[in-house]
Amino acid sequence: MGILLKIGSLISMAILALITGIIENFTLFETKHYSEFKAVPDTTQDNLLIKIDSFNLDIIPPSTGVQFYKDGIVFLASTKNSVKMVPGHISFGNSEAYFAVPGDSTLGRKTLFSPNLIFSYPCEALTFSNDFKTMYFTRRSETNSKEQIYQAVISSGGNAGPGWSEKSEPLAFCIENYNYSHPTLSVNGELLIFASDRKGTNGRMDLFISKKEGESWSVPQNLGNDINSKGNELFPFLDSNNNLFFSSDGLPGLGGYDIFTCKFNGKTWDKPVNLTKLINSAGDELAFTMNKMDGKTGFFTSRQKSGKKFIQLYKVSLNKSYITDNVKTLSDILYESVLQKAILIAKKSNDSTELIKVIVAEEKKEVKPVETPVTTKQLPEAKNKPAESKVVSKTEVPTTNEAKKQVVVYRIQFATTNTSKGSYKITINNKSYNTYEYLYKGAYRSTVGEFSSLSEAKAFQNTLRKSGYPNSFVVAFINDIRSLDPNLFK
């Protein structure tokens, strides 16, 4: 009996050690891979596996995002900036689809996406076959102004050159007076998922699926109550493994529209999980898409709820330091990082939906008043801990009267540490500068300089980079409060 008790005790200790190790690994994973900046990425965080950076591309109507095509992306832009104008365009230009290969934060040289066919439809609402010879896209019907899904095939183009040849009629299931939009095609070309308000929806816009049957498509089926809510489900995207991403304003979230993902289990999709503050905010996160060819790069847009409805494009990528032949896809890492955070918060549950509800509730609790941030003059020379700095969200747009009172200051951030270093001096080009430290999300950020204009700050940033601080970047403060408003960086 005593031997059995000892064996049982040893087994219990082993299991406890295993669980402890797993939880510690989860903590390390979260700390290592959780990106905390979007509008102004902290480029000193080289240990992050996932990087989320603002991307310098204007999103113009009717688009809400971009779409991958071969080794680049398709996006709408004004033809007035093109060197070669397309015949028939008016002098100040139209909006038309262009193609370009994206760099880290800007695009390479752009070319017309379809030279023989003026294509001015929403670019995030495109999906392509695996050989890029067939395209499905969304445009308004000429008969009832409803959004419908059309097919186009690549053509040699004759005198107009290569391009797309569009079929005159929408897909056969686009019937009656309903909207059908934003199709996404599986890699094998057998499944088509789209958003629609057709008969059988749970709320307003739901996600439906249709299967390829010869040269036609089956009657669409609703994806069900686990995925569709009483609100809107929009912008579906299938990655190379048929994992589903979409935006919803009806499922539990942090703001208006949040981005969710559903794991494909070989037959259907698991319950959706919210991508939390890793991707989502109090605004609207929309039009998530990914490069199916390598699975390592994605884009989405974030829209503020007030002001001018500003839309910012963000690039999601894997840190190049961690990219290997055996690395998991961006899709897997996003999914696992959210679930691992859920396990840390709610240790006992097999229901991912319930776990995400816990995460959302916990993250909403974090939104609370903070102490007045420490200004440069208040910061002591010793290692006294500064107050946690509030960050002005891109959704917080001041009124006209408030804007008159605001003072915008640009500083150059050059270091991030886990422990406070306080205020100290650094020497740049034989000149001594005082540093300014602020605390944000548990880390201490060291900055230098104080400028009223972005151009001056960028000039000093270049000086710092040449003086031994290669990862320096500009940060903005409004009344000594860190601001992520993208308008401040234009």
KOLVO-757975 format. One line per 4 residues: number of its first residue (from 1); their letters; for each residue x, y, z of C-alpha. Coordinates in pm, 1 decimal, padded with zeros to 6 digits. Example, Ala and Ser with C-alpha at 12.3 -4.5 7.8 and 13.67 -1.06 7.14 Angstrom:
BEGIN
1	as	01230.0/-00450.0/00780.0; 01367.0/-00106.0/00714.0
% end
This chain:
BEGIN
1	mgil	00000.0/00000.0/00000.0; 00284.2/00236.9/00094.7; 00460.5/00162.0/-00233.3; 00142.6/00242.3/-00429.4
5	lkig	00105.7/00573.3/-00245.7; 00466.4/00663.6/-00325.1; 00419.5/00573.8/-00692.5; 00099.5/00780.5/-00702.2
9	slis	00278.2/01072.1/-00540.9; 00563.5/01052.9/-00792.0; 00317.6/01043.5/-01084.1; 00132.5/01346.0/-00944.4
13	mail	00457.4/01537.7/-00907.4; 00556.6/01450.9/-01263.7; 00221.6/01568.9/-01402.1; 00243.5/01889.8/-01198.8
17	alit	00593.5/01953.8/-01330.6; 00477.8/01890.3/-01685.4; 00183.4/02132.0/-01649.3; 00410.2/02393.7/-01491.8
21	giie	00653.2/02359.3/-01779.8; 00374.6/02396.4/-02033.9; 00239.8/02710.1/-01865.7; 00590.2/02858.9/-01845.6
25	nftl	00636.6/02789.5/-02215.4; 00302.6/02956.5/-02287.6; 00414.1/03261.4/-02091.0; 00739.5/03274.7/-02282.0
29	fetk	00550.9/03235.7/-02608.9; 00315.7/03520.2/-02525.6; 00594.0/03752.6/-02411.8; 00809.0/03663.9/-02708.3
33	hyse	00551.7/03678.4/-02984.9; 00288.4/03932.3/-02876.9; 00318.9/04251.1/-03083.2; 00217.7/04557.0/-02883.0
37	fkav	00242.0/04828.6/-03145.9; 00043.6/04874.1/-03463.9; 00037.0/05237.0/-03582.5; 00393.5/05300.7/-03464.6
41	pdtt	00576.6/04967.0/-03443.5; 00850.5/04928.5/-03184.7; 01130.2/04817.2/-03414.3; 01357.5/04746.6/-03118.4
45	qdnl	01146.0/04439.4/-03037.5; 01353.2/04205.8/-03254.9; 01253.6/03903.8/-03046.0; 00890.8/03919.1/-03159.0
49	liki	00793.1/03638.8/-03392.3; 00493.2/03833.3/-03524.9; 00547.5/04190.4/-03643.1; 00258.4/04430.8/-03706.1
53	dsfn	00359.5/04745.7/-03891.5; 00163.4/05031.7/-04042.7; 00193.5/05027.1/-04420.5; 00222.5/05339.8/-04633.8
57	ldii	-00065.0/05289.5/-04878.6; -00385.1/05491.7/-04894.1; -00699.6/05278.4/-04898.5; -00948.0/05453.3/-05127.1
61	ppst	-01319.6/05373.4/-05181.4; -01481.1/05149.0/-05272.3; -01197.7/04931.7/-05137.4; -01154.0/04854.5/-04768.9
65	gvqf	-00826.5/04667.9/-04808.5; -00592.3/04487.8/-05047.7; -00556.5/04137.0/-05188.3; -00256.1/03919.4/-05267.9
69	ykdg	-00191.2/03824.3/-05629.7; 00113.2/03611.2/-05719.6; 00414.2/03772.2/-05546.9; 00244.6/04108.3/-05484.5
73	ivfl	-00080.4/04279.2/-05394.3; -00366.7/04439.7/-05583.6; -00501.6/04774.8/-05462.6; -00698.6/05073.9/-05585.2
77	astk	-00513.8/05394.1/-05670.3; -00583.0/05710.4/-05865.5; -00474.0/05708.0/-06229.0; -00377.1/06077.0/-06205.4
81	nsvk	-00042.5/05967.3/-06059.7; 00031.5/05722.9/-06340.3; 00295.5/05804.7/-06599.8; 00095.6/05646.2/-06880.7
85	mvpg	-00271.2/05743.0/-06878.3; -00527.1/05494.0/-07000.9; -00723.7/05625.7/-07302.8; -01069.7/05744.7/-07209.9
89	hisf	-00979.3/05857.6/-06858.0; -01067.8/06212.5/-06770.0; -00782.9/06453.9/-06704.6; -00775.2/06426.6/-06326.0
93	gnse	-00782.1/06046.1/-06330.8; -01004.0/05765.0/-06206.5; -00962.3/05495.6/-05945.9; -00828.7/05172.6/-06089.1
97	ayfa	-00665.9/04850.5/-05968.5; -00286.2/04836.4/-05966.4; -00035.5/04564.4/-05885.7; 00290.8/04603.7/-05694.1
101	vpgd	00526.8/04399.9/-05480.6; 00522.5/04523.6/-05117.0; 00840.4/04602.4/-04926.6; 00868.5/04639.9/-04550.9
105	stlg	00648.3/04948.6/-04531.1; 00601.6/05078.1/-04886.1; 00529.8/04946.4/-05234.6; 00760.4/04887.9/-05524.3
109	rktl	00683.0/05011.4/-05875.5; 00313.6/04974.5/-05957.4; 00159.9/04859.3/-06283.4; -00199.3/04833.0/-06402.5
113	fspn	-00361.1/04514.1/-06281.6; -00565.3/04468.4/-06601.4; -00450.7/04687.4/-06893.0; -00729.2/04575.9/-07127.4
117	lifs	-01018.5/04611.7/-06880.7; -01078.0/04908.3/-06650.6; -01103.0/04743.3/-06309.6; -01222.5/04976.9/-06032.3
121	ypce	-01394.1/04729.7/-05798.2; -01307.4/04662.6/-05430.1; -00966.5/04495.7/-05432.2; -01008.5/04314.1/-05101.3
125	altf	-01313.7/04147.0/-05263.4; -01100.0/03947.9/-05510.0; -01005.7/03581.6/-05492.5; -00797.7/03377.5/-05733.8
129	sndf	-00757.3/03017.0/-05839.2; -00431.3/02849.8/-05744.3; -00289.7/02901.8/-06095.9; -00406.3/03267.9/-06100.2
133	ktmy	-00596.9/03211.9/-06423.3; -00945.8/03254.3/-06275.1; -01070.5/03537.3/-06056.4; -01394.7/03592.0/-05863.5
137	ftrr	-01476.7/03948.0/-05764.2; -01755.4/04170.4/-05634.3; -01928.1/04448.7/-05822.4; -02267.5/04612.3/-05819.9
141	setn	-02531.8/04477.8/-06054.6; -02643.2/04719.0/-06324.9; -03005.7/04603.7/-06284.8; -03069.3/04629.4/-05908.8
145	skeq	-02750.8/04793.0/-05763.7; -02696.0/04493.5/-05537.2; -02347.0/04353.4/-05488.3; -02296.3/04029.3/-05679.0
149	iyqa	-02010.0/03790.0/-05750.6; -01868.4/03767.3/-06101.6; -01605.7/03550.6/-06264.6; -01319.0/03655.7/-06490.8
153	viss	-01047.1/03457.9/-06667.8; -00703.7/03564.9/-06782.1; -00674.9/03640.0/-07150.9; -00406.4/03725.4/-07402.5
157	ggna	-00596.5/04046.2/-07471.5; -00530.3/04094.5/-07841.6; -00455.1/04458.5/-07933.1; -00518.9/04573.9/-07575.1
161	gpgw	-00255.8/04341.5/-07432.5; -00292.9/04071.1/-07166.0; -00559.1/04112.1/-06901.8; -00886.8/03981.8/-06764.4
165	seks	-01195.7/03881.5/-06956.4; -01509.8/03929.4/-06745.7; -01825.3/03720.5/-06777.1; -02134.7/03933.7/-06824.9
169	epla	-02357.8/03744.1/-06580.0; -02295.6/03688.0/-06207.9; -02261.5/03339.1/-06059.8; -02588.4/03147.4/-06087.3
173	fcie	-02659.4/03143.7/-05712.5; -02670.2/03526.4/-05702.1; -03048.3/03533.6/-05724.0; -03326.7/03770.4/-05614.7
177	nyny	-03274.0/04106.1/-05448.2; -02984.4/04012.9/-05217.0; -02619.7/04110.6/-05173.2; -02337.1/03864.6/-05242.5
181	shpt	-01990.4/03996.0/-05169.3; -01623.8/03928.2/-05085.0; -01576.4/03572.9/-05213.9; -01280.9/03362.0/-05101.5
185	lsvn	-01174.3/03047.2/-05284.9; -01007.5/02740.4/-05136.6; -00668.2/02641.4/-05278.9; -00814.7/02338.4/-05457.5
189	gell	-01084.7/02557.8/-05611.8; -01367.7/02342.8/-05472.7; -01505.1/02572.8/-05199.9; -01627.3/02929.8/-05224.0
193	ifas	-01719.5/03124.5/-04908.8; -01878.1/03469.2/-04926.0; -02092.0/03716.3/-04727.6; -02461.3/03757.9/-04808.5
197	drkg	-02792.8/03876.8/-04669.1; -02980.8/03614.6/-04871.3; -03269.0/03417.8/-04723.5; -03155.6/03198.4/-04435.0
201	tngr	-02930.1/03447.5/-04256.6; -02909.4/03460.3/-03877.0; -02868.3/03835.8/-03867.8; -02782.0/04084.7/-04138.9
205	mdlf	-02482.4/03963.1/-04344.0; -02384.4/03598.2/-04286.3; -02112.0/03376.0/-04428.7; -02226.6/03112.7/-04680.3
209	iskk	-02045.6/02829.7/-04856.6; -02092.5/02689.8/-05206.6; -01920.1/02383.1/-05356.2; -01797.6/02338.7/-05712.1
213	eges	-02017.5/02103.5/-05916.5; -01865.8/02064.1/-06260.5; -01865.2/02408.4/-06417.9; -02124.5/02550.1/-06176.8
217	wsvp	-02165.2/02610.4/-05804.1; -02404.3/02445.8/-05556.8; -02686.5/02620.3/-05371.4; -02514.8/02814.0/-05088.4
221	qnlg	-02540.9/02686.5/-04732.3; -02519.4/02901.5/-04420.1; -02200.3/02830.8/-04218.6; -02409.6/02800.5/-03901.9
225	ndin	-02473.6/02959.4/-03564.3; -02121.5/02907.3/-03429.0; -01976.4/03137.6/-03694.6; -02267.7/03364.1/-03785.7
229	skgn	-02426.0/03598.3/-03530.4; -02719.8/03836.8/-03522.6; -02485.2/04106.7/-03649.5; -02267.4/04114.2/-03961.8
233	elfp	-02002.2/03867.2/-04067.4; -01791.3/04007.2/-04351.5; -01458.6/03980.7/-04537.6; -01406.7/03602.2/-04528.0
237	flds	-01062.9/03469.2/-04621.3; -00943.4/03107.8/-04658.6; -00571.4/03042.3/-04617.9; -00380.6/02759.4/-04788.3
241	nnnl	-00502.5/02511.8/-04523.6; -00865.9/02630.0/-04543.7; -00848.0/02804.6/-04207.1; -01107.3/03081.4/-04211.9
245	ffss	-01061.1/03446.5/-04115.1; -01342.9/03703.4/-04110.5; -01466.9/04022.1/-03942.5; -01773.6/04033.4/-03718.5
249	dglp	-01956.2/04297.9/-03517.4; -02190.6/04044.1/-03357.3; -01950.8/03802.4/-03184.1; -01785.0/03900.8/-02851.1
253	glgg	-01517.4/04157.9/-02929.8; -01321.7/04465.4/-02825.6; -01489.6/04724.6/-03043.8; -01696.2/04744.9/-03360.6
257	ydif	-01569.7/04483.0/-03605.3; -01311.1/04236.3/-03475.3; -01116.7/03979.3/-03675.5; -01181.4/03613.8/-03591.9
261	tckf	-01030.1/03287.6/-03710.5; -01171.7/02935.3/-03735.8; -00949.8/02629.2/-03759.9; -01040.7/02388.6/-04042.2
265	ngkt	-01058.3/02034.1/-03905.1; -01075.7/01852.9/-04239.0; -01454.6/01847.5/-04264.1; -01579.5/02172.7/-04121.5
269	wdkp	-01460.9/02466.1/-03909.6; -01407.9/02482.0/-03534.0; -01566.9/02760.4/-03333.7; -01428.6/03108.6/-03405.7
273	vnlt	-01166.1/03265.2/-03181.5; -01115.5/03639.6/-03145.4; -00762.4/03751.8/-03235.4; -00774.8/03983.6/-02929.6
277	klin	-00551.0/04287.8/-02891.2; -00285.6/04109.4/-03091.6; -00483.7/04238.4/-03393.8; -00807.6/04400.0/-03272.2
281	sagd	-00881.2/04736.3/-03110.1; -01176.6/04952.1/-03004.4; -01220.6/05048.3/-03370.6; -01303.2/04828.9/-03670.1
285	elaf	-01054.0/04568.8/-03792.5; -01139.1/04454.6/-04143.5; -01031.1/04268.7/-04457.3; -00768.5/04029.4/-04320.6
289	tmnk	-00584.6/03850.4/-04600.1; -00268.8/03645.5/-04633.0; -00017.3/03540.0/-04894.9; -00122.0/03181.4/-04968.8
293	mdgk	00203.6/03109.1/-05151.3; 00424.0/03128.6/-04840.3; 00181.4/03181.6/-04550.0; 00418.3/03429.4/-04384.8
297	tgff	00271.7/03770.1/-04468.7; -00074.0/03924.2/-04425.1; -00258.7/04255.5/-04436.1; -00562.7/04401.6/-04262.7
301	tsrq	-00712.5/04747.0/-04218.0; -00818.1/04934.1/-03907.1; -01084.3/05204.2/-03916.2; -01154.0/05460.1/-03647.1
305	ksgk	-01514.4/05512.9/-03543.7; -01515.7/05889.4/-03535.3; -01372.7/06178.6/-03729.5; -01312.7/06118.7/-04100.4
309	kfiq	-01340.5/05739.6/-04087.4; -00967.0/05713.2/-04145.6; -00855.4/05367.9/-04265.8; -00500.7/05251.6/-04195.3
313	lykv	-00345.0/04949.7/-04364.6; -00129.1/04718.1/-04150.9; 00117.3/04451.7/-04255.8; 00145.1/04135.1/-04044.7
317	slnk	00460.0/03931.5/-04094.7; 00697.8/03687.5/-03932.6; 01018.1/03828.1/-03791.3; 01287.1/03747.6/-04046.2
321	syit	01515.6/03630.6/-03765.8; 01279.1/03340.5/-03700.4; 01189.8/03239.1/-04056.0; 01314.4/02888.0/-04136.6
325	dnvk	01203.7/02613.1/-04369.9; 01018.3/02442.8/-04084.4; 00848.7/02748.1/-03934.5; 00471.4/02736.9/-03892.9
329	tlsd	00251.2/02960.0/-04103.1; 00139.6/03300.8/-03984.5; -00210.5/03157.0/-03958.5; -00100.4/02884.7/-03714.2
333	ilye	00099.4/03126.0/-03500.7; -00188.2/03372.8/-03471.8; -00426.9/03094.7/-03372.6; -00193.8/02932.5/-03123.0
337	svlq	-00083.4/03257.0/-02958.8; -00446.7/03348.5/-02888.9; -00531.8/03003.2/-02752.5; -00220.0/02996.0/-02536.8
341	kail	-00314.5/03327.9/-02384.0; -00660.2/03185.8/-02322.6; -00514.5/02884.7/-02141.5; -00318.2/03113.4/-01913.2
345	iakk	-00631.8/03308.2/-01822.6; -00884.6/03026.6/-01807.7; -00695.9/02709.7/-01719.7; -00991.3/02470.0/-01738.4
349	snds	-01207.2/02463.8/-02050.4; -01218.9/02282.9/-02382.6; -01446.0/02541.1/-02544.7; -01236.0/02795.3/-02734.7
353	teli	-01536.2/03028.6/-02763.0; -01568.6/03044.9/-02383.5; -01194.0/03099.5/-02352.9; -01207.7/03394.4/-02589.1
357	kviv	-01499.5/03543.6/-02393.1; -01273.0/03537.9/-02088.0; -00990.6/03706.6/-02279.5; -01218.7/03979.7/-02412.6
361	aeek	-01360.2/04042.8/-02065.0; -01010.1/04060.1/-01914.2; -00883.7/04296.6/-02182.7; -01180.8/04528.1/-02140.3
365	kevk	-01103.6/04545.7/-01767.8; -00757.4/04679.9/-01855.5; -00913.0/04998.6/-01993.2; -00905.4/05221.0/-01684.1
369	pvet	-00786.2/05569.6/-01583.0; -00411.1/05603.4/-01540.8; -00194.1/05840.6/-01345.4; -00073.6/06163.4/-01503.6
373	pvtt	00230.2/06063.1/-01710.6; 00570.4/06193.0/-01608.5; 00695.0/06484.9/-01816.5; 01055.3/06545.3/-01909.9
377	kqlp	01100.4/06809.5/-01638.9; 00939.7/06591.5/-01371.9; 01156.3/06287.8/-01445.2; 01426.4/06248.4/-01179.5
381	eakn	01785.4/06166.1/-01264.5; 01768.8/05862.9/-01032.4; 01595.0/05534.2/-01119.2; 01253.9/05632.0/-00988.3
385	kpae	00975.8/05443.9/-01163.7; 00776.2/05661.4/-01407.8; 00400.2/05641.7/-01425.4; 00251.4/05406.6/-01683.1
389	skvv	00201.3/05620.8/-01991.5; -00140.5/05623.7/-02148.1; -00140.8/05578.6/-02525.6; -00387.9/05782.4/-02726.0
393	skte	-00578.1/05538.0/-02944.2; -00629.4/05597.2/-03313.1; -01001.0/05594.3/-03234.6; -00976.3/05892.9/-02999.3
397	vptt	-01029.6/06204.3/-03212.5; -01039.3/06533.7/-03019.7; -01303.5/06797.1/-03076.9; -01206.9/07126.5/-03240.5
401	neak	-01181.0/07306.9/-02905.1; -00969.3/07028.6/-02756.0; -00740.0/07024.2/-03059.2; -00653.0/07394.5/-03008.8
405	kqvv	-00518.2/07317.8/-02662.0; -00313.7/07015.6/-02762.8; 00064.2/07026.5/-02786.1; 00222.6/06766.6/-03013.2
409	vyri	00584.1/06673.7/-02944.5; 00792.2/06426.1/-03146.5; 01071.9/06228.4/-02981.3; 01306.9/05958.9/-03107.6
413	qfat	01277.0/05622.5/-02931.7; 01604.2/05431.2/-02933.7; 01582.9/05166.8/-02660.4; 01336.6/04942.0/-02476.6
417	tnts	01427.4/04764.8/-02151.5; 01258.8/04554.3/-01886.2; 01403.7/04765.9/-01602.5; 01403.8/05140.6/-01556.3
421	kgsy	01717.5/05336.4/-01641.5; 01568.9/05672.8/-01551.9; 01685.4/05990.4/-01721.8; 02045.2/05994.6/-01839.0
425	kiti	02261.6/06160.3/-02101.9; 02374.6/06026.3/-02437.1; 02623.6/06185.1/-02674.9; 02540.9/06229.3/-03042.7
429	nnks	02796.3/06394.7/-03273.0; 02989.1/06526.1/-02972.5; 02675.9/06688.4/-02828.0; 02511.5/06575.4/-02502.5
433	ynty	02135.0/06512.0/-02485.6; 01903.7/06434.5/-02192.5; 01683.7/06126.3/-02238.7; 01316.5/06091.9/-02155.9
437	eyly	01180.1/05761.1/-02025.9; 00819.0/05645.4/-02022.4; 00655.6/05320.7/-01915.4; 00417.9/05143.6/-02150.5
441	kgay	00278.9/04788.7/-02130.0; 00534.7/04681.0/-01873.3; 00845.9/04798.4/-02059.1; 01055.5/05112.4/-02023.9
445	rstv	01102.0/05320.8/-02339.8; 01396.7/05560.1/-02372.7; 01363.2/05858.2/-02606.1; 01571.2/06159.9/-02691.7
449	gefs	01500.2/06497.5/-02847.1; 01188.5/06711.6/-02852.5; 01055.2/06847.7/-03181.3; 00739.9/07026.8/-03289.6
453	slse	00752.0/06898.6/-03647.8; 00776.1/06548.5/-03794.8; 01039.8/06652.9/-04050.8; 01276.2/06773.6/-03777.2
457	akaf	01222.5/06452.6/-03582.6; 01293.8/06235.8/-03887.8; 01613.0/06428.4/-03956.1; 01730.8/06365.1/-03599.8
461	qntl	01622.7/06000.2/-03627.4; 01859.6/05960.7/-03924.7; 02137.3/06119.5/-03719.7; 02079.9/05870.0/-03437.9
465	rksg	02080.0/05575.6/-03677.4; 02417.5/05684.3/-03814.1; 02550.4/05726.8/-03458.6; 02504.2/05370.8/-03336.8
469	ypns	02126.5/05347.4/-03281.9; 02007.8/05169.5/-03602.0; 01659.1/05086.2/-03469.2; 01563.9/05442.3/-03373.5
473	fvva	01218.1/05559.8/-03476.4; 00988.9/05858.6/-03423.3; 00717.9/05855.8/-03154.8; 00458.4/06125.2/-03092.7
477	find	00320.5/06265.1/-02766.8; 00012.1/06481.9/-02720.5; 00045.1/06675.8/-02393.8; 00311.0/06419.8/-02288.6
481	irsl	00081.1/06126.0/-02362.7; 00199.0/05876.4/-02625.0; -00021.3/05891.9/-02935.8; -00066.0/05625.8/-03205.8
485	dpnl	-00270.7/05851.1/-03434.8; -00142.6/05773.8/-03789.5; -00231.0/06129.8/-03899.5; 00057.3/06260.0/-03689.4
489	fk	00304.6/06067.6/-03905.1; 00200.8/06196.1/-04247.8
% end
